[in-house]
Amino acid sequence: MLSSNNILKPSDGRPVTLPSQDMIIGLYHLTTKRVGSAGEGRVFSSVPEASWRSTSTSCT
């Protein structure tokens, strides 16, 4: 595995990068709940089903 893909240094286990302000804001944005957003409350049994539903024209 490339060392650029590691989160921790193999030699001593310390983090390779520390979270910057941009990373923290991005993680916050990705994990906030958006009330009333399209698809809210929908549950899929598998990734292929979710993919199929997202490309389906009759997605309600």
PDB file of N, CA, C and O in Angstrom:
ATOM      1  N   MET A   1       0.845  -1.167   0.000  1.00  0.00           N
ATOM      2  CA  MET A   1       0.000   0.000   0.000  1.00  0.00           C
ATOM      3  C   MET A   1       0.897   1.239   0.000  1.00  0.00           C
ATOM      4  O   MET A   1       1.939   1.263   0.655  1.00  0.00           O
ATOM      5  N   LEU A   2       0.488   2.241  -0.727  1.00  0.00           N
ATOM      6  CA  LEU A   2       1.247   3.479  -0.778  1.00  0.00           C
ATOM      7  C   LEU A   2       1.192   4.200   0.559  1.00  0.00           C
ATOM      8  O   LEU A   2       0.168   4.180   1.242  1.00  0.00           O
ATOM      9  N   SER A   3       2.280   4.826   0.925  1.00  0.00           N
ATOM     10  CA  SER A   3       2.308   5.541   2.197  1.00  0.00           C
ATOM     11  C   SER A   3       1.353   6.730   2.200  1.00  0.00           C
ATOM     12  O   SER A   3       0.925   7.176   3.265  1.00  0.00           O
ATOM     13  N   SER A   4       1.014   7.252   1.014  1.00  0.00           N
ATOM     14  CA  SER A   4       0.082   8.385   0.956  1.00  0.00           C
ATOM     15  C   SER A   4      -1.340   7.968   1.304  1.00  0.00           C
ATOM     16  O   SER A   4      -2.176   8.824   1.592  1.00  0.00           O
ATOM     17  N   ASN A   5      -1.636   6.650   1.283  1.00  0.00           N
ATOM     18  CA  ASN A   5      -2.968   6.160   1.629  1.00  0.00           C
ATOM     19  C   ASN A   5      -3.106   5.834   3.113  1.00  0.00           C
ATOM     20  O   ASN A   5      -4.204   5.520   3.571  1.00  0.00           O
ATOM     21  N   ASN A   6      -2.029   5.902   3.860  1.00  0.00           N
ATOM     22  CA  ASN A   6      -2.061   5.562   5.278  1.00  0.00           C
ATOM     23  C   ASN A   6      -2.539   6.744   6.106  1.00  0.00           C
ATOM     24  O   ASN A   6      -2.231   7.897   5.806  1.00  0.00           O
ATOM     25  N   ILE A   7      -3.295   6.440   7.148  1.00  0.00           N
ATOM     26  CA  ILE A   7      -3.716   7.464   8.097  1.00  0.00           C
ATOM     27  C   ILE A   7      -2.684   7.579   9.208  1.00  0.00           C
ATOM     28  O   ILE A   7      -2.422   8.667   9.721  1.00  0.00           O
ATOM     29  N   LEU A   8      -2.102   6.439   9.571  1.00  0.00           N
ATOM     30  CA  LEU A   8      -1.084   6.410  10.618  1.00  0.00           C
ATOM     31  C   LEU A   8       0.261   6.000  10.036  1.00  0.00           C
ATOM     32  O   LEU A   8       0.328   5.229   9.078  1.00  0.00           O
ATOM     33  N   LYS A   9       1.327   6.525  10.625  1.00  0.00           N
ATOM     34  CA  LYS A   9       2.672   6.155  10.192  1.00  0.00           C
ATOM     35  C   LYS A   9       2.954   4.718  10.621  1.00  0.00           C
ATOM     36  O   LYS A   9       2.754   4.373  11.786  1.00  0.00           O
ATOM     37  N   PRO A  10       3.415   3.874   9.694  1.00  0.00           N
ATOM     38  CA  PRO A  10       3.709   2.485  10.057  1.00  0.00           C
ATOM     39  C   PRO A  10       4.839   2.358  11.075  1.00  0.00           C
ATOM     40  O   PRO A  10       4.862   1.401  11.848  1.00  0.00           O
ATOM     41  N   SER A  11       5.770   3.302  11.088  1.00  0.00           N
ATOM     42  CA  SER A  11       6.932   3.186  11.966  1.00  0.00           C
ATOM     43  C   SER A  11       6.596   3.389  13.435  1.00  0.00           C
ATOM     44  O   SER A  11       7.131   2.686  14.293  1.00  0.00           O
ATOM     45  N   ASP A  12       5.714   4.342  13.738  1.00  0.00           N
ATOM     46  CA  ASP A  12       5.447   4.619  15.152  1.00  0.00           C
ATOM     47  C   ASP A  12       3.961   4.780  15.495  1.00  0.00           C
ATOM     48  O   ASP A  12       3.626   4.979  16.662  1.00  0.00           O
ATOM     49  N   GLY A  13       3.069   4.699  14.510  1.00  0.00           N
ATOM     50  CA  GLY A  13       1.637   4.759  14.783  1.00  0.00           C
ATOM     51  C   GLY A  13       1.065   6.149  14.966  1.00  0.00           C
ATOM     52  O   GLY A  13      -0.116   6.303  15.274  1.00  0.00           O
ATOM     53  N   ARG A  14       1.901   7.169  14.779  1.00  0.00           N
ATOM     54  CA  ARG A  14       1.388   8.540  14.902  1.00  0.00           C
ATOM     55  C   ARG A  14       0.623   8.925  13.642  1.00  0.00           C
ATOM     56  O   ARG A  14       0.869   8.355  12.579  1.00  0.00           O
ATOM     57  N   PRO A  15      -0.308   9.888  13.739  1.00  0.00           N
ATOM     58  CA  PRO A  15      -1.069  10.309  12.559  1.00  0.00           C
ATOM     59  C   PRO A  15      -0.178  10.972  11.512  1.00  0.00           C
ATOM     60  O   PRO A  15       0.748  11.710  11.847  1.00  0.00           O
ATOM     61  N   VAL A  16      -0.471  10.700  10.243  1.00  0.00           N
ATOM     62  CA  VAL A  16       0.273  11.311   9.145  1.00  0.00           C
ATOM     63  C   VAL A  16      -0.162  12.765   8.986  1.00  0.00           C
ATOM     64  O   VAL A  16       0.673  13.651   8.805  1.00  0.00           O
ATOM     65  N   THR A  17      -1.457  13.005   9.052  1.00  0.00           N
ATOM     66  CA  THR A  17      -1.968  14.371   8.953  1.00  0.00           C
ATOM     67  C   THR A  17      -2.897  14.645  10.121  1.00  0.00           C
ATOM     68  O   THR A  17      -3.519  13.733  10.665  1.00  0.00           O
ATOM     69  N   LEU A  18      -2.979  15.882  10.490  1.00  0.00           N
ATOM     70  CA  LEU A  18      -3.926  16.305  11.507  1.00  0.00           C
ATOM     71  C   LEU A  18      -5.078  17.006  10.799  1.00  0.00           C
ATOM     72  O   LEU A  18      -4.867  17.657   9.776  1.00  0.00           O
ATOM     73  N   PRO A  19      -6.285  16.885  11.323  1.00  0.00           N
ATOM     74  CA  PRO A  19      -7.423  17.507  10.646  1.00  0.00           C
ATOM     75  C   PRO A  19      -7.300  19.026  10.619  1.00  0.00           C
ATOM     76  O   PRO A  19      -7.052  19.668  11.639  1.00  0.00           O
ATOM     77  N   SER A  20      -7.476  19.574   9.435  1.00  0.00           N
ATOM     78  CA  SER A  20      -7.440  21.027   9.297  1.00  0.00           C
ATOM     79  C   SER A  20      -8.856  21.566   9.436  1.00  0.00           C
ATOM     80  O   SER A  20      -9.814  20.800   9.540  1.00  0.00           O
ATOM     81  N   GLN A  21      -8.981  22.870   9.436  1.00  0.00           N
ATOM     82  CA  GLN A  21     -10.296  23.493   9.576  1.00  0.00           C
ATOM     83  C   GLN A  21     -11.200  23.103   8.407  1.00  0.00           C
ATOM     84  O   GLN A  21     -12.398  22.894   8.601  1.00  0.00           O
ATOM     85  N   ASP A  22     -10.641  23.001   7.193  1.00  0.00           N
ATOM     86  CA  ASP A  22     -11.433  22.603   6.029  1.00  0.00           C
ATOM     87  C   ASP A  22     -11.977  21.193   6.192  1.00  0.00           C
ATOM     88  O   ASP A  22     -13.127  20.924   5.844  1.00  0.00           O
ATOM     89  N   MET A  23     -11.154  20.289   6.721  1.00  0.00           N
ATOM     90  CA  MET A  23     -11.603  18.910   6.929  1.00  0.00           C
ATOM     91  C   MET A  23     -12.739  18.853   7.940  1.00  0.00           C
ATOM     92  O   MET A  23     -13.718  18.135   7.739  1.00  0.00           O
ATOM     93  N   ILE A  24     -12.612  19.605   9.021  1.00  0.00           N
ATOM     94  CA  ILE A  24     -13.630  19.599  10.073  1.00  0.00           C
ATOM     95  C   ILE A  24     -14.947  20.146   9.538  1.00  0.00           C
ATOM     96  O   ILE A  24     -16.002  19.572   9.806  1.00  0.00           O
ATOM     97  N   ILE A  25     -14.905  21.239   8.790  1.00  0.00           N
ATOM     98  CA  ILE A  25     -16.124  21.819   8.218  1.00  0.00           C
ATOM     99  C   ILE A  25     -16.750  20.847   7.227  1.00  0.00           C
ATOM    100  O   ILE A  25     -17.972  20.705   7.199  1.00  0.00           O
ATOM    101  N   GLY A  26     -15.946  20.181   6.420  1.00  0.00           N
ATOM    102  CA  GLY A  26     -16.462  19.215   5.456  1.00  0.00           C
ATOM    103  C   GLY A  26     -17.118  18.031   6.136  1.00  0.00           C
ATOM    104  O   GLY A  26     -18.186  17.586   5.714  1.00  0.00           O
ATOM    105  N   LEU A  27     -16.493  17.515   7.186  1.00  0.00           N
ATOM    106  CA  LEU A  27     -17.090  16.398   7.927  1.00  0.00           C
ATOM    107  C   LEU A  27     -18.391  16.813   8.591  1.00  0.00           C
ATOM    108  O   LEU A  27     -19.348  16.041   8.623  1.00  0.00           O
ATOM    109  N   TYR A  28     -18.430  18.017   9.117  1.00  0.00           N
ATOM    110  CA  TYR A  28     -19.664  18.514   9.727  1.00  0.00           C
ATOM    111  C   TYR A  28     -20.768  18.594   8.676  1.00  0.00           C
ATOM    112  O   TYR A  28     -21.898  18.173   8.922  1.00  0.00           O
ATOM    113  N   HIS A  29     -20.438  19.130   7.517  1.00  0.00           N
ATOM    114  CA  HIS A  29     -21.422  19.268   6.439  1.00  0.00           C
ATOM    115  C   HIS A  29     -21.930  17.905   5.973  1.00  0.00           C
ATOM    116  O   HIS A  29     -23.123  17.751   5.710  1.00  0.00           O
ATOM    117  N   LEU A  30     -21.051  16.925   5.867  1.00  0.00           N
ATOM    118  CA  LEU A  30     -21.446  15.597   5.405  1.00  0.00           C
ATOM    119  C   LEU A  30     -22.316  14.852   6.408  1.00  0.00           C
ATOM    120  O   LEU A  30     -23.107  13.994   6.017  1.00  0.00           O
ATOM    121  N   THR A  31     -22.183  15.164   7.692  1.00  0.00           N
ATOM    122  CA  THR A  31     -22.893  14.394   8.707  1.00  0.00           C
ATOM    123  C   THR A  31     -24.105  15.102   9.297  1.00  0.00           C
ATOM    124  O   THR A  31     -24.792  14.523  10.138  1.00  0.00           O
ATOM    125  N   THR A  32     -24.391  16.334   8.886  1.00  0.00           N
ATOM    126  CA  THR A  32     -25.576  17.012   9.415  1.00  0.00           C
ATOM    127  C   THR A  32     -26.832  16.475   8.750  1.00  0.00           C
ATOM    128  O   THR A  32     -26.818  16.088   7.582  1.00  0.00           O
ATOM    129  N   LYS A  33     -27.908  16.458   9.505  1.00  0.00           N
ATOM    130  CA  LYS A  33     -29.190  16.018   8.964  1.00  0.00           C
ATOM    131  C   LYS A  33     -29.866  17.209   8.305  1.00  0.00           C
ATOM    132  O   LYS A  33     -29.869  18.316   8.842  1.00  0.00           O
ATOM    133  N   ARG A  34     -30.430  16.967   7.148  1.00  0.00           N
ATOM    134  CA  ARG A  34     -31.148  18.015   6.428  1.00  0.00           C
ATOM    135  C   ARG A  34     -32.628  17.657   6.441  1.00  0.00           C
ATOM    136  O   ARG A  34     -33.058  16.759   5.717  1.00  0.00           O
ATOM    137  N   VAL A  35     -33.399  18.346   7.251  1.00  0.00           N
ATOM    138  CA  VAL A  35     -34.823  18.064   7.390  1.00  0.00           C
ATOM    139  C   VAL A  35     -35.539  18.413   6.092  1.00  0.00           C
ATOM    140  O   VAL A  35     -35.361  19.503   5.549  1.00  0.00           O
ATOM    141  N   GLY A  36     -36.347  17.484   5.603  1.00  0.00           N
ATOM    142  CA  GLY A  36     -37.133  17.723   4.397  1.00  0.00           C
ATOM    143  C   GLY A  36     -36.366  17.538   3.104  1.00  0.00           C
ATOM    144  O   GLY A  36     -36.856  17.927   2.044  1.00  0.00           O
ATOM    145  N   SER A  37     -35.178  16.957   3.161  1.00  0.00           N
ATOM    146  CA  SER A  37     -34.400  16.777   1.934  1.00  0.00           C
ATOM    147  C   SER A  37     -34.950  15.614   1.111  1.00  0.00           C
ATOM    148  O   SER A  37     -35.627  14.733   1.641  1.00  0.00           O
ATOM    149  N   ALA A  38     -34.658  15.619  -0.170  1.00  0.00           N
ATOM    150  CA  ALA A  38     -35.133  14.558  -1.061  1.00  0.00           C
ATOM    151  C   ALA A  38     -34.565  13.219  -0.613  1.00  0.00           C
ATOM    152  O   ALA A  38     -33.366  13.101  -0.363  1.00  0.00           O
ATOM    153  N   GLY A  39     -35.417  12.220  -0.512  1.00  0.00           N
ATOM    154  CA  GLY A  39     -34.981  10.887  -0.119  1.00  0.00           C
ATOM    155  C   GLY A  39     -34.935  10.653   1.373  1.00  0.00           C
ATOM    156  O   GLY A  39     -34.519   9.582   1.816  1.00  0.00           O
ATOM    157  N   GLU A  40     -35.348  11.622   2.150  1.00  0.00           N
ATOM    158  CA  GLU A  40     -35.325  11.474   3.602  1.00  0.00           C
ATOM    159  C   GLU A  40     -36.239  10.328   4.032  1.00  0.00           C
ATOM    160  O   GLU A  40     -37.373  10.224   3.564  1.00  0.00           O
ATOM    161  N   GLY A  41     -35.749   9.481   4.911  1.00  0.00           N
ATOM    162  CA  GLY A  41     -36.530   8.373   5.428  1.00  0.00           C
ATOM    163  C   GLY A  41     -36.523   7.122   4.566  1.00  0.00           C
ATOM    164  O   GLY A  41     -37.153   6.128   4.925  1.00  0.00           O
ATOM    165  N   ARG A  42     -35.831   7.147   3.444  1.00  0.00           N
ATOM    166  CA  ARG A  42     -35.779   5.970   2.572  1.00  0.00           C
ATOM    167  C   ARG A  42     -34.695   5.022   3.062  1.00  0.00           C
ATOM    168  O   ARG A  42     -33.615   5.452   3.468  1.00  0.00           O
ATOM    169  N   VAL A  43     -34.994   3.732   3.021  1.00  0.00           N
ATOM    170  CA  VAL A  43     -34.056   2.700   3.458  1.00  0.00           C
ATOM    171  C   VAL A  43     -33.915   1.682   2.342  1.00  0.00           C
ATOM    172  O   VAL A  43     -34.910   1.265   1.750  1.00  0.00           O
ATOM    173  N   PHE A  44     -32.685   1.281   2.050  1.00  0.00           N
ATOM    174  CA  PHE A  44     -32.409   0.303   1.005  1.00  0.00           C
ATOM    175  C   PHE A  44     -31.733  -0.905   1.622  1.00  0.00           C
ATOM    176  O   PHE A  44     -31.001  -0.785   2.605  1.00  0.00           O
ATOM    177  N   SER A  45     -31.980  -2.064   1.044  1.00  0.00           N
ATOM    178  CA  SER A  45     -31.417  -3.296   1.590  1.00  0.00           C
ATOM    179  C   SER A  45     -29.997  -3.563   1.113  1.00  0.00           C
ATOM    180  O   SER A  45     -29.282  -4.363   1.717  1.00  0.00           O
ATOM    181  N   SER A  46     -29.579  -2.901   0.033  1.00  0.00           N
ATOM    182  CA  SER A  46     -28.234  -3.133  -0.488  1.00  0.00           C
ATOM    183  C   SER A  46     -27.783  -1.939  -1.321  1.00  0.00           C
ATOM    184  O   SER A  46     -28.590  -1.089  -1.697  1.00  0.00           O
ATOM    185  N   VAL A  47     -26.492  -1.889  -1.600  1.00  0.00           N
ATOM    186  CA  VAL A  47     -25.941  -0.825  -2.435  1.00  0.00           C
ATOM    187  C   VAL A  47     -26.482  -0.904  -3.862  1.00  0.00           C
ATOM    188  O   VAL A  47     -26.826   0.132  -4.430  1.00  0.00           O
ATOM    189  N   PRO A  48     -26.571  -2.102  -4.469  1.00  0.00           N
ATOM    190  CA  PRO A  48     -27.138  -2.169  -5.822  1.00  0.00           C
ATOM    191  C   PRO A  48     -28.585  -1.658  -5.890  1.00  0.00           C
ATOM    192  O   PRO A  48     -28.972  -1.019  -6.869  1.00  0.00           O
ATOM    193  N   GLU A  49     -29.373  -1.936  -4.863  1.00  0.00           N
ATOM    194  CA  GLU A  49     -30.748  -1.439  -4.861  1.00  0.00           C
ATOM    195  C   GLU A  49     -30.772   0.086  -4.790  1.00  0.00           C
ATOM    196  O   GLU A  49     -31.554   0.723  -5.496  1.00  0.00           O
ATOM    197  N   ALA A  50     -29.937   0.672  -3.959  1.00  0.00           N
ATOM    198  CA  ALA A  50     -29.872   2.130  -3.852  1.00  0.00           C
ATOM    199  C   ALA A  50     -29.414   2.735  -5.169  1.00  0.00           C
ATOM    200  O   ALA A  50     -29.949   3.757  -5.600  1.00  0.00           O
ATOM    201  N   SER A  51     -28.435   2.120  -5.808  1.00  0.00           N
ATOM    202  CA  SER A  51     -27.954   2.606  -7.099  1.00  0.00           C
ATOM    203  C   SER A  51     -29.043   2.510  -8.154  1.00  0.00           C
ATOM    204  O   SER A  51     -29.229   3.430  -8.950  1.00  0.00           O
ATOM    205  N   TRP A  52     -29.760   1.395  -8.159  1.00  0.00           N
ATOM    206  CA  TRP A  52     -30.834   1.206  -9.135  1.00  0.00           C
ATOM    207  C   TRP A  52     -31.935   2.239  -8.910  1.00  0.00           C
ATOM    208  O   TRP A  52     -32.452   2.811  -9.870  1.00  0.00           O
ATOM    209  N   ARG A  53     -32.297   2.482  -7.648  1.00  0.00           N
ATOM    210  CA  ARG A  53     -33.353   3.452  -7.340  1.00  0.00           C
ATOM    211  C   ARG A  53     -32.939   4.871  -7.715  1.00  0.00           C
ATOM    212  O   ARG A  53     -33.779   5.669  -8.132  1.00  0.00           O
ATOM    213  N   SER A  54     -31.662   5.193  -7.573  1.00  0.00           N
ATOM    214  CA  SER A  54     -31.222   6.551  -7.883  1.00  0.00           C
ATOM    215  C   SER A  54     -31.230   6.823  -9.381  1.00  0.00           C
ATOM    216  O   SER A  54     -31.356   7.975  -9.796  1.00  0.00           O
ATOM    217  N   THR A  55     -31.097   5.778 -10.201  1.00  0.00           N
ATOM    218  CA  THR A  55     -31.113   5.972 -11.649  1.00  0.00           C
ATOM    219  C   THR A  55     -32.485   5.709 -12.250  1.00  0.00           C
ATOM    220  O   THR A  55     -32.713   5.982 -13.428  1.00  0.00           O
ATOM    221  N   SER A  56     -33.397   5.180 -11.447  1.00  0.00           N
ATOM    222  CA  SER A  56     -34.742   4.869 -11.927  1.00  0.00           C
ATOM    223  C   SER A  56     -35.533   6.156 -12.157  1.00  0.00           C
ATOM    224  O   SER A  56     -35.416   7.108 -11.385  1.00  0.00           O
ATOM    225  N   THR A  57     -36.331   6.179 -13.211  1.00  0.00           N
ATOM    226  CA  THR A  57     -37.131   7.374 -13.506  1.00  0.00           C
ATOM    227  C   THR A  57     -38.360   7.462 -12.619  1.00  0.00           C
ATOM    228  O   THR A  57     -38.927   8.542 -12.462  1.00  0.00           O
ATOM    229  N   SER A  58     -38.782   6.346 -12.036  1.00  0.00           N
ATOM    230  CA  SER A  58     -39.973   6.351 -11.188  1.00  0.00           C
ATOM    231  C   SER A  58     -39.608   6.403  -9.709  1.00  0.00           C
ATOM    232  O   SER A  58     -40.319   5.845  -8.873  1.00  0.00           O
ATOM    233  N   CYS A  59     -38.526   7.056  -9.392  1.00  0.00           N
ATOM    234  CA  CYS A  59     -38.064   7.162  -8.013  1.00  0.00           C
ATOM    235  C   CYS A  59     -38.948   8.154  -7.263  1.00  0.00           C
ATOM    236  O   CYS A  59     -38.936   9.348  -7.563  1.00  0.00           O
ATOM    237  N   THR A  60     -39.715   7.664  -6.288  1.00  0.00           N
ATOM    238  CA  THR A  60     -40.595   8.547  -5.511  1.00  0.00           C
ATOM    239  C   THR A  60     -40.305   8.453  -4.047  1.00  0.00           C
ATOM    240  O   THR A  60     -40.952   9.128  -3.245  1.00  0.00           O
TER     241      THR A  60
END
